[in-house]
Amino acid sequence: MCRKLIYLFSFVLALSVVSMVSAQDVVIPSPGTMPKLDGSIDQVWFFSTEHAIETSQVGSAPSSPEDCSGTWRALWNWEYLYVLVIVKDEDLVNDTPGSLWQDDSVEVYVDGDNSKGSSVDENDHQYTFRWGTEVEAPTAIHNGDPSLVGVEYAVATTDDGYLFEIKVPWMSIMGEAATPGQQIGFDVWINDDDDGDATRESQVSWYSTDGNGWQDPSVWAVAILEASDKAANPSPGDGTIHGETWATLGWLAAPAAVSHDVYFGDNVNEVEAGIESTFQGNQTETFLVIGFPGFAIPDGLVPGTTYYWRIDEVSADGTIYTGDMWSFMVPPKTAYEPNPVDDGKFVPTDAILSWTAGDDAKLHTVYFGDDFDSVSSATGGTQTGVTTYSPGTLEL
């Protein structure tokens, strides 16, 4: 996708084969690791089935699939519903302030309790996300701003249209966490504006065949939140920075699991292989304290170290389901991730030095020069409150 343009959005208020299947067969899986919202399609999306969005609704029918069509995939964990929508659209238009649905946009419909009412209630939501060149808030037609609390998305322009990666908190949908086996109402629509006259020309849907479906949850599909065989939703989150030398590992258990084998260590290969030194035991609880006297790793986690862990789920018949590998880093107290990199070559003469601050650092002393002994013995330092430093023009 050579003309990719990515935007990230977070809105917080104080307040595979394309499948055409019947509603009761629509399944939304819950893999152990969730996608990052960055406009790139992570491999984890492919745990879910791709569904075609091509049923013409209001307006004129699209002239071709390239004019207006798309696909969606979805994932879930106890905290969020994740939706990926990929749209084909030859002419991208964004010119109608305040009316997102009149431009090129995507609508995601969710009925949190699948009540199938013919009119909307507090659990029914229509989220609209518009393609554009500026970051903007989505809209939530039926229940307004409370529906948007915690909603995040990324949008990317592609060679033949655009895509959205979206996550919506269950708390904003229905006020509680989702559960395995739960049914929700669900649909995805696409709006298409080709000529920029402030009115959409076409609209296509995945499931509903009723143009009034935008306000009639009874015609939305039924999606089942599939129970996973793997543990999911790790805490600390996968790939995160954890600023303490102890942690409480936590996870969402697979529904059929009766116990959990816990592996933890600082060597990714050893944890992946499940060698004895990384095995922390089998337990029924879905949490484990580490890095604290009297618990695993009693001497504490080491700053500057990346730790790896996984949870293997054990079913009642003894079957073991190997979990995904997760990791987090305890940041060092010293500066790290220098730019230019250590021992870097072909550095421009006007380079600006930068680094990631050590944990909880407020002030930085920079030592710079062309004599290793002088710099390593820490003489002639310059104090700064930011993580950049200009050494001036470097000598060739």
Secondary structure as UniProt FT lines:
FT   TURN            2..3
FT   STRAND          6..11
FT   HELIX           23..25
FT   STRAND          26..28
FT   HELIX           43..47
FT   STRAND          51..53
FT   STRAND          55..59
FT   TURN            65..67
FT   STRAND          69..76
FT   STRAND          80..88
FT   TURN            97..98
FT   HELIX           100..102
FT   STRAND          105..111
FT   TURN            112..113
FT   TURN            122..123
FT   STRAND          124..130
FT   STRAND          139..140
FT   TURN            141..143
FT   HELIX           145..148
FT   TURN            149..150
FT   STRAND          151..158
FT   TURN            159..160
FT   STRAND          161..169
FT   HELIX           170..174
FT   TURN            180..181
FT   STRAND          183..192
FT   STRAND          202..205
FT   TURN            211..212
FT   HELIX           213..215
FT   HELIX           217..219
FT   STRAND          221..225
FT   STRAND          232..235
FT   TURN            238..239
FT   STRAND          240..241
FT   STRAND          247..252
FT   TURN            255..256
FT   STRAND          257..265
FT   HELIX           268..273
FT   HELIX           276..278
FT   STRAND          279..283
FT   STRAND          287..290
FT   TURN            293..294
FT   TURN            298..299
FT   TURN            303..304
FT   STRAND          305..315
FT   TURN            316..317
FT   STRAND          320..321
FT   STRAND          326..330
FT   STRAND          336..339
FT   TURN            342..343
FT   TURN            349..350
FT   STRAND          353..356
FT   TURN            359..360
FT   STRAND          364..366
FT   HELIX           372..376
FT   TURN            377..378
FT   STRAND          382..384
FT   STRAND          388..389
//
